[in-house]
Amino acid sequence: MRSITPDSFAYIDTVRWCPYRLLVWGIVVAAAALSALPGCSSHGGKTAAPTGPPPGAIGVSPAGVTTRVDVPAKSTEGEYYRACLAAKAWMNDRHGDPQSLIEPYLATIQATGPGGAGTWNTPWSKLTPARQAAVIAAVHAAADDLCG
């Protein structure tokens, strides 16, 4: 049998268990478990989707034309290309400075109606803010002759 000497207690002191460690680990485990649970809301368990861009994200000209939507644009490459070509064709038919034709073109596609090639045959009011931002980007590209 091994005898206990005063040096043996020095080793025991260095590996002493700290009672607060259990509390800290318990909090960590509880936080991880709570973050894995689905969110709760007063909407029957469904989270509300954002309804639009944040305040101030939409730029409207004095004529009432939406000229800017500050959200990430969302369209496929083909959709972007078609919207750009539609805007470019419209601008070419007017024989003016393409930069000065951006707002009149946007006014045309934002008017009520079934929509056309510039809005993927969807009325402007039915496009999400991300899709509106993509159309506006394509119109600016058309004015800069960057349709591809």
N, C-alpha and C positions, 0 to 999 in steps of 0.2 A: 504494500500500500504506500502511496506517495504521501509525504508529509506536507502540510501546509506551512508555508513560511510567509513572512511579511511581504516578500516580493510577489507572491501569488495574488495578493489583493490588488496590487498595482495593475495587473493584467485584467482583473475582473472590473476595475473601475473604468478602463478604456473601452470595454465592450458593453457597458451598461445600457440597458434598454430605456428609451425615453418614452414616457407614457403619452406624450402629445403626438407621437408619430402615428399611432392608431387613429387619432382624431383627424389628422391631416389626410391620411390615406382614405379614411371614410368619406371626407368631404370630396376628394378627387373622384372617387368611385361614384358617389351620389351625383355629382355634377355631370359626369360622363353618361350616366344612366338617364338623367333628365334631358340632356341634349339629344338623346336618341329617340325620345318620345315624340309622337306627332303633335303639332301645335294645336291649341284649342282656341276657339273664338266664339263669339256670340252668333255666328252665322251657321250654326249646326255643324261645326267641325270643319267647315270649308274656309279657307283663307281668301280674303278679298283680293282680286287682281287689280293692279293699278288701272285706273280708267283713262289716263292720259298723261301727257308730259307734265313735268313740274311747272308751277306758275312762272311765267316769264320766259318759257322755253319756245313759245310761238311768236314769231315776228310777223306783224301785220302792217301793210303799207297804209298810208292815209286813205287810199281808195278801197280799203277793206280786203286786200288780197294777201293771203298767207304767203310770205316770202321766205320764212325760215322756221324750221322745226328742229330744235336742239335736242334730238335724241339720236341714238345710233341708227343709221339707215339700214333698212332690211329689204333686200331683193336679191334675186339670183342674177348671175352675170347676164343671162339672156334677157331677163326682164329689164335690167338697167340699160342694156344695149337698145332694146326696142323703144324704151321711153326716150332715150337720147336721140335716136333716129327720128322719132315722131316730132320731137321738139325742133330738131334741125330742119326737117322738111317744112314745118310750119314757118320757121324763121326765114328760110330761103324763099318761100312764097311771098313774103312781105318786103323783101329787098332792102331792109334797113340794117342799122347797126345791131348786131345780135345782142349785145349787152343791153341795149335799150328795149329790146323785145322780150326780155325775161319776164317782167311783170305782166305785160299784156298776154303773153302765152299762159302764164300761171292763172290769170283771171279767166281765160277761156276754159281751161281744164277744170277750174274750180266751180264753174257755173253748174247749176243743177242740170242733170241729164244722165244718160246711161254711162257716160265715160267713154273714152276712146283708147287708142293705142298708147297714148302718153300716160295713161293711168291703168293700163292692163285691162281695159274694158270694165273698170269698176268706177262708180261715181266717187268723186273726191271725198265726199262726206262718209263714205263707207270704208275708206282706207284707214288703217291704223296710223298713229303718228310716225311710227318707224317706216311705214310704206310711203307716207307723204314726204318724209325726209329724203327717201331714196328718189322719188320723182323730182324733187327740187334739186338734188345733186345732179341728176341726169340732165335737167334743163340747163343748169350752169355749165355742165360739160359740153352741151350742144352749142351754147353761146361761145364757148372757147374753142370750138371745133375739135373736141376731144372724144368724139363718139367711138373712135377705134378704127 
